[in-house]
Structures are given as C-alpha cells and as structure tokens.
Amino acid sequence: MPVLGLDIGSRTVDAVWLEDGQIVHAVVLDSGFDPQAIAASLVSQRPHDAMVATGYGRHHARDAFGAQVVTEIKAYALGARSLFPDAAAVLDIGGQDTKSIALDHFGRVADFEMNDKCAAGTGKFLEVMSRALGFTLKEMAEAAAGASDGISISSMCTVFAESEVCGLVHKGADRSRIARGLHSSIASRTLASLSRVGAEGPLVFAGGVARNRAMVDLIREGFSGEVVVPAEAQLVGALGAALSAARSPDE
C-alpha cells in the first residue's frame, strides 16, 4: 500500500512516499509564500492509498486533502528510530522551532521540549544573522567552523541580536568570529534543552540546520553521547508521518 507522509513546515514542505515500508520517492521543496499550494502539488505528484501529515500545516492538510495527522514530536521519533534503531534522542532544528526529544528503550517519546514561541536559534534566526553579516547561510557556517574562537553575543532575541551583530560589523569586528559566537550561543542553548529532557546518545540531529557543519560540530563537542546526522536530515518528519500510517493509535 503506497503511503504519503507530508511535513508542512514554516520553511519547507517535505514529502516521503513509502511502499511496503520502503522509501520509493522523496521531495523537499521551499514552502514559499503559500505552503499549502506546495503541499497540494506534492499530493497530486504520485498515487497513494493513505496520507499522513505533520508540521505546522498538518491540520490544513487534514481539511484540504483528508490526511490523517500526527504530531511533530511523534513523527520525528518514528522517523529517527526507523533510520537509527538504537536512537535514544532526537534534536530537530527547523525554520521556526527547535525540538529536543528523549526516547525510551522502545523508541517511544519519554520527554520533549520545544521553543515554539521564539525563533532564537532556529533556521530563521540564522538566516537573519547571515544577512546581517553579509554571508550566505553556507558561507556563515563555513566561517564559523573555521574560526578559532567566537565573539560573544549577549542577546538571543532575533531583533536585538541582529542589532548587536550590525554594530559589531560596523566597528570592524571579524565576521568569522561573530559567526562563531552566534553558533556557540545557539549550541549552548540547544544543549541545555537536551539536558533538561534527559537526552542520551545516540542522538539523531535532524532538520535543515543539521546541514550546518559548524552547528553539527558544536553539538557533537558539547553532547555527552554519539550524535548522528541522517543523509537527508530534512526528511525525518515526513518519513515518520508516513510510518505512522501503519501504526495503531496506541503505539
């Protein structure tokens, strides 16, 4: 039975088609100004007998396409455990939120924390900071990874941090050291969240920010256990959504 899993997020819309438990097709698209239109284009792209949606737009997908829905926390737990059967925790840093998820021995969610009311430390935060520094996202990550130390940033509020970064740039501060400082601040905040939920390794680092080499390095340096990054880190939620179609509600 072909199953479509949709993860309708703030920055991308991700889709995974499963058949007999195997991925037969997968797509990551920019959500643009109309993520529901992007989702509709994916729904019509390939045939499926069942559809499950997660992410910010999951309820619209239920109303518009008749999709079942699953929470992002459960979807990421299922997707991560499918890719890494020994996974004990999941970290997802996406466009607008960060999820720290601890799993039990059976792969079920034991505890979790989300920063769903503030974009500090998320992909959006990094986008704003890269523009303030005159970098692309990739350039900023490479600059941060190559810097020997960072300049401390006092605020993680996007508005105040942008103002602080612009001030440092105007004073002639090294942009690579500023980038390092920003990444270090995000890593410190994220590691504290993982600690609060009791996360242990192996930790699966998912989401768009998992493509950022500097952030991966810093999380690995600060986390006490193993950190693994899926080859397609942005598809973990969509994969979990698709997998949930085969699960009973109490699993």
C-alpha positions as a Markdown table, in Angstrom:
| # | Residue | x | y | z |
|---|---|---|---|---|
| 1 | Met | 0.0 | 0.0 | 0.0 |
| 2 | Pro | 1.6 | 3.3 | -1.1 |
| 3 | Val | 1.6 | 5.9 | 1.8 |
| 4 | Leu | 2.5 | 9.6 | 1.6 |
| 5 | Gly | 4.0 | 11.4 | 4.5 |
| 6 | Leu | 3.9 | 15.2 | 4.5 |
| 7 | Asp | 5.8 | 17.5 | 6.8 |
| 8 | Ile | 4.4 | 21.0 | 6.2 |
| 9 | Gly | 6.8 | 23.3 | 8.0 |
| 10 | Ser | 7.5 | 27.0 | 8.0 |
| 11 | Arg | 10.4 | 26.9 | 5.6 |
| 12 | Thr | 10.0 | 23.7 | 3.6 |
| 13 | Val | 7.4 | 21.2 | 2.7 |
| 14 | Asp | 8.8 | 17.7 | 2.7 |
| 15 | Ala | 7.2 | 14.5 | 1.3 |
| 16 | Val | 8.1 | 10.8 | 1.5 |
| 17 | Trp | 6.3 | 8.1 | -0.3 |
| 18 | Leu | 6.6 | 4.6 | 1.2 |
| 19 | Glu | 5.6 | 1.3 | -0.3 |
| 20 | Asp | 6.0 | -2.0 | 1.6 |
| 21 | Gly | 7.9 | 0.0 | 4.3 |
| 22 | Gln | 10.5 | 1.3 | 1.8 |
| 23 | Ile | 11.0 | 4.8 | 0.5 |
| 24 | Val | 10.2 | 5.0 | -3.2 |
| 25 | His | 10.3 | 8.7 | -3.6 |
| 26 | Ala | 11.1 | 11.8 | -1.5 |
| 27 | Val | 11.0 | 15.6 | -2.1 |
| 28 | Val | 12.0 | 18.7 | -0.2 |
| 29 | Leu | 10.5 | 22.0 | -1.5 |
| 30 | Asp | 10.8 | 25.6 | -0.3 |
| 31 | Ser | 7.4 | 26.5 | 1.3 |
| 32 | Gly | 7.4 | 29.9 | -0.3 |
| 33 | Phe | 4.5 | 32.3 | 0.4 |
| 34 | Asp | 1.9 | 29.6 | 0.0 |
| 35 | Pro | 3.0 | 26.3 | 1.6 |
| 36 | Gln | -0.5 | 24.7 | 1.2 |
| 37 | Ala | -0.2 | 25.2 | -2.6 |
| 38 | Ile | 3.2 | 23.5 | -2.5 |
| 39 | Ala | 1.6 | 20.7 | -0.4 |
| 40 | Ala | -1.2 | 20.3 | -2.9 |
| 41 | Ser | 1.3 | 19.9 | -5.8 |
| 42 | Leu | 3.1 | 17.1 | -3.9 |
| 43 | Val | -0.2 | 15.3 | -3.0 |
| 44 | Ser | -1.0 | 15.1 | -6.8 |
| 45 | Gln | 2.5 | 14.1 | -7.8 |
| 46 | Arg | 2.3 | 10.4 | -7.1 |
| 47 | Pro | -0.5 | 7.9 | -6.3 |
| 48 | His | -1.0 | 6.9 | -2.7 |
| 49 | Asp | -3.6 | 4.9 | -0.7 |
| 50 | Ala | -3.1 | 6.7 | 2.6 |
| 51 | Met | -1.7 | 10.1 | 3.6 |
| 52 | Val | -0.5 | 11.4 | 7.0 |
| 53 | Ala | 0.6 | 15.0 | 7.6 |
| 54 | Thr | 2.7 | 16.6 | 10.4 |
| 55 | Gly | 4.2 | 20.0 | 10.9 |
| 56 | Tyr | 2.6 | 23.5 | 11.2 |
| 57 | Gly | 0.3 | 22.8 | 8.3 |
| 58 | Arg | -1.0 | 19.4 | 9.2 |
| 59 | His | -4.5 | 20.5 | 10.2 |
| 60 | His | -5.0 | 22.3 | 6.9 |
| 61 | Ala | -3.8 | 19.1 | 5.1 |
| 62 | Arg | -6.5 | 17.2 | 7.1 |
| 63 | Asp | -9.2 | 19.6 | 6.0 |
| 64 | Ala | -8.0 | 20.1 | 2.4 |
| 65 | Phe | -6.8 | 16.6 | 1.5 |
| 66 | Gly | -8.4 | 14.3 | 4.0 |
| 67 | Ala | -5.0 | 13.5 | 5.5 |
| 68 | Gln | -4.6 | 11.8 | 8.9 |
| 69 | Val | -2.4 | 13.9 | 11.2 |
| 70 | Val | 0.4 | 13.1 | 13.7 |
| 71 | Thr | 2.3 | 15.5 | 16.0 |
| 72 | Glu | 5.7 | 16.6 | 15.0 |
| 73 | Ile | 7.2 | 15.0 | 18.2 |
| 74 | Lys | 5.8 | 11.6 | 17.4 |
| 75 | Ala | 6.7 | 11.9 | 13.7 |
| 76 | Tyr | 10.3 | 12.8 | 14.4 |
| 77 | Ala | 10.6 | 10.0 | 17.0 |
| 78 | Leu | 9.3 | 7.4 | 14.5 |
| 79 | Gly | 11.4 | 8.7 | 11.6 |
| 80 | Ala | 14.6 | 8.9 | 13.6 |
| 81 | Arg | 14.2 | 5.4 | 15.1 |
| 82 | Ser | 13.5 | 4.0 | 11.7 |
| 83 | Leu | 16.8 | 5.3 | 10.4 |
| 84 | Phe | 18.8 | 4.6 | 13.5 |
| 85 | Pro | 17.2 | 1.7 | 15.5 |
| 86 | Asp | 19.4 | 2.5 | 18.6 |
| 87 | Ala | 18.5 | 6.2 | 18.7 |
| 88 | Ala | 17.8 | 7.4 | 22.2 |
| 89 | Ala | 17.1 | 11.0 | 21.4 |
| 90 | Val | 16.2 | 13.4 | 18.6 |
| 91 | Leu | 17.1 | 17.0 | 18.0 |
| 92 | Asp | 15.3 | 18.9 | 15.3 |
| 93 | Ile | 16.3 | 22.4 | 14.5 |
| 94 | Gly | 14.0 | 23.7 | 11.8 |
| 95 | Gly | 12.9 | 27.0 | 10.3 |
| 96 | Gln | 11.0 | 28.3 | 13.3 |
| 97 | Asp | 11.4 | 25.9 | 16.2 |
| 98 | Thr | 13.7 | 23.5 | 18.0 |
| 99 | Lys | 12.6 | 20.2 | 19.3 |
| 100 | Ser | 14.5 | 18.2 | 21.9 |
| 101 | Ile | 13.1 | 14.7 | 22.3 |
| 102 | Ala | 14.2 | 11.9 | 24.7 |
| 103 | Leu | 13.1 | 8.4 | 23.7 |
| 104 | Asp | 12.6 | 5.3 | 25.9 |
| 105 | His | 14.0 | 1.8 | 25.2 |
| 106 | Phe | 11.1 | 1.1 | 22.9 |
| 107 | Gly | 11.5 | 4.3 | 20.8 |
| 108 | Arg | 8.6 | 6.0 | 22.4 |
| 109 | Val | 8.7 | 9.6 | 23.5 |
| 110 | Ala | 9.8 | 9.9 | 27.1 |
| 111 | Asp | 10.1 | 13.6 | 27.3 |
| 112 | Phe | 10.4 | 16.6 | 25.0 |
| 113 | Glu | 10.8 | 20.4 | 24.9 |
| 114 | Met | 10.0 | 22.9 | 22.1 |
| 115 | Asn | 10.8 | 26.6 | 21.7 |
| 116 | Asp | 7.6 | 27.2 | 19.7 |
| 117 | Lys | 7.2 | 30.8 | 20.9 |
| 118 | Cys | 10.6 | 32.2 | 19.9 |
| 119 | Ala | 12.7 | 31.8 | 16.8 |
| 120 | Ala | 16.0 | 32.2 | 18.6 |
| 121 | Gly | 18.5 | 29.6 | 17.5 |
| 122 | Thr | 16.4 | 28.3 | 14.6 |
| 123 | Gly | 16.9 | 28.4 | 10.8 |
| 124 | Lys | 15.1 | 31.7 | 10.6 |
| 125 | Phe | 17.4 | 33.2 | 13.2 |
| 126 | Leu | 20.5 | 32.0 | 11.2 |
| 127 | Glu | 19.0 | 33.5 | 8.0 |
| 128 | Val | 18.6 | 36.9 | 9.6 |
| 129 | Met | 22.1 | 36.8 | 11.1 |
| 130 | Ser | 23.7 | 35.7 | 7.8 |
| 131 | Arg | 22.2 | 38.7 | 6.1 |
| 132 | Ala | 23.5 | 41.0 | 8.9 |
| 133 | Leu | 27.0 | 39.6 | 8.3 |
| 134 | Gly | 26.8 | 39.8 | 4.5 |
| 135 | Phe | 27.1 | 36.0 | 4.2 |
| 136 | Thr | 25.0 | 33.3 | 2.6 |
| 137 | Leu | 23.9 | 30.6 | 5.1 |
| 138 | Lys | 26.6 | 28.2 | 3.8 |
| 139 | Glu | 29.3 | 30.9 | 4.0 |
| 140 | Met | 28.4 | 31.8 | 7.5 |
| 141 | Ala | 28.5 | 28.1 | 8.6 |
| 142 | Glu | 31.9 | 27.7 | 7.0 |
| 143 | Ala | 33.2 | 30.9 | 8.5 |
| 144 | Ala | 32.0 | 29.8 | 12.0 |
| 145 | Ala | 33.6 | 26.3 | 11.6 |
| 146 | Gly | 36.9 | 27.9 | 10.6 |
| 147 | Ala | 37.2 | 30.4 | 13.4 |
| 148 | Ser | 39.4 | 29.5 | 16.3 |
| 149 | Asp | 37.2 | 31.4 | 18.8 |
| 150 | Gly | 34.0 | 33.5 | 18.8 |
| 151 | Ile | 32.8 | 36.9 | 19.8 |
| 152 | Ser | 30.1 | 36.5 | 22.5 |
| 153 | Ile | 26.6 | 37.7 | 21.6 |
| 154 | Ser | 24.7 | 38.9 | 24.6 |
| 155 | Ser | 21.2 | 38.5 | 23.3 |
| 156 | Met | 19.5 | 35.6 | 21.5 |
| 157 | Cys | 16.4 | 37.7 | 20.6 |
| 158 | Thr | 16.4 | 37.9 | 16.8 |
| 159 | Val | 15.8 | 41.6 | 16.8 |
| 160 | Phe | 18.4 | 42.5 | 19.4 |
| 161 | Ala | 21.0 | 40.0 | 18.2 |
| 162 | Glu | 20.7 | 41.5 | 14.7 |
| 163 | Ser | 21.3 | 45.0 | 16.0 |
| 164 | Glu | 24.2 | 43.8 | 18.1 |
| 165 | Val | 25.8 | 42.0 | 15.1 |
| 166 | Cys | 25.4 | 45.0 | 12.8 |
| 167 | Gly | 27.1 | 47.1 | 15.5 |
| 168 | Leu | 30.0 | 44.7 | 15.7 |
| 169 | Val | 30.4 | 44.7 | 11.9 |
| 170 | His | 30.4 | 48.5 | 11.8 |
| 171 | Lys | 33.1 | 48.5 | 14.4 |
| 172 | Gly | 35.2 | 46.2 | 12.1 |
| 173 | Ala | 35.0 | 43.1 | 14.2 |
| 174 | Asp | 36.0 | 39.8 | 12.5 |
| 175 | Arg | 32.8 | 38.4 | 10.8 |
| 176 | Ser | 34.0 | 34.8 | 11.2 |
| 177 | Arg | 34.4 | 35.3 | 14.9 |
| 178 | Ile | 31.0 | 36.8 | 15.1 |
| 179 | Ala | 29.6 | 33.9 | 13.2 |
| 180 | Arg | 31.3 | 31.5 | 15.6 |
| 181 | Gly | 29.9 | 33.4 | 18.6 |
| 182 | Leu | 26.4 | 33.1 | 17.2 |
| 183 | His | 26.7 | 29.4 | 16.5 |
| 184 | Ser | 28.2 | 28.8 | 20.0 |
| 185 | Ser | 25.3 | 30.6 | 21.6 |
| 186 | Ile | 22.8 | 28.5 | 19.7 |
| 187 | Ala | 24.6 | 25.3 | 20.6 |
| 188 | Ser | 24.8 | 26.2 | 24.3 |
| 189 | Arg | 21.0 | 26.9 | 24.3 |
| 190 | Thr | 20.3 | 23.7 | 22.5 |
| 191 | Leu | 22.5 | 21.5 | 24.7 |
| 192 | Ala | 20.8 | 22.9 | 27.8 |
| 193 | Ser | 17.4 | 21.9 | 26.3 |
| 194 | Leu | 18.7 | 18.4 | 25.6 |
| 195 | Ser | 19.9 | 18.2 | 29.1 |
| 196 | Arg | 16.6 | 19.2 | 30.6 |
| 197 | Val | 14.7 | 16.4 | 28.8 |
| 198 | Gly | 17.4 | 13.8 | 29.8 |
| 199 | Ala | 18.6 | 13.2 | 26.3 |
| 200 | Glu | 21.2 | 10.5 | 25.9 |
| 201 | Gly | 23.1 | 9.1 | 22.8 |
| 202 | Pro | 22.8 | 8.1 | 20.1 |
| 203 | Leu | 21.2 | 11.5 | 19.3 |
| 204 | Val | 19.7 | 12.0 | 15.8 |
| 205 | Phe | 20.2 | 15.5 | 14.7 |
| 206 | Ala | 17.5 | 16.3 | 12.1 |
| 207 | Gly | 16.1 | 19.3 | 10.3 |
| 208 | Gly | 17.5 | 21.9 | 8.0 |
| 209 | Val | 20.1 | 23.2 | 10.5 |
| 210 | Ala | 21.6 | 19.7 | 10.7 |
| 211 | Arg | 23.1 | 20.6 | 7.3 |
| 212 | Asn | 25.1 | 23.3 | 9.0 |
| 213 | Arg | 28.7 | 21.9 | 9.6 |
| 214 | Ala | 29.5 | 24.4 | 12.4 |
| 215 | Met | 26.4 | 23.6 | 14.3 |
| 216 | Val | 26.9 | 19.8 | 14.0 |
| 217 | Asp | 30.5 | 20.2 | 15.2 |
| 218 | Leu | 29.4 | 22.2 | 18.2 |
| 219 | Ile | 26.6 | 19.9 | 19.2 |
| 220 | Arg | 29.0 | 16.9 | 18.9 |
| 221 | Glu | 31.6 | 18.7 | 21.1 |
| 222 | Gly | 29.1 | 19.6 | 23.8 |
| 223 | Phe | 26.9 | 16.4 | 23.9 |
| 224 | Ser | 28.0 | 13.5 | 26.1 |
| 225 | Gly | 26.9 | 10.8 | 23.7 |
| 226 | Glu | 27.1 | 10.0 | 20.0 |
| 227 | Val | 25.5 | 12.4 | 17.5 |
| 228 | Val | 24.4 | 11.1 | 14.1 |
| 229 | Val | 23.1 | 13.1 | 11.2 |
| 230 | Pro | 20.8 | 11.4 | 8.6 |
| 231 | Ala | 21.9 | 11.8 | 4.9 |
| 232 | Glu | 18.6 | 13.5 | 4.3 |
| 233 | Ala | 18.1 | 15.3 | 7.6 |
| 234 | Gln | 15.1 | 17.3 | 6.4 |
| 235 | Leu | 13.0 | 14.2 | 5.6 |
| 236 | Val | 12.9 | 12.7 | 9.1 |
| 237 | Gly | 9.5 | 14.2 | 10.0 |
| 238 | Ala | 7.9 | 13.3 | 6.7 |
| 239 | Leu | 9.2 | 9.7 | 7.0 |
| 240 | Gly | 7.8 | 9.4 | 10.5 |
| 241 | Ala | 4.5 | 10.7 | 9.3 |
| 242 | Ala | 4.4 | 8.0 | 6.6 |
| 243 | Leu | 5.4 | 5.3 | 9.0 |
| 244 | Ser | 2.7 | 6.3 | 11.5 |
| 245 | Ala | 0.0 | 5.2 | 8.9 |
| 246 | Ala | 1.0 | 1.6 | 9.7 |
| 247 | Arg | 0.8 | 2.1 | 13.5 |
| 248 | Ser | -2.2 | 1.7 | 15.7 |
| 249 | Pro | -3.2 | 4.8 | 17.7 |
| 250 | Asp | -1.8 | 3.4 | 21.0 |
| 251 | Glu | 1.6 | 2.5 | 19.6 |
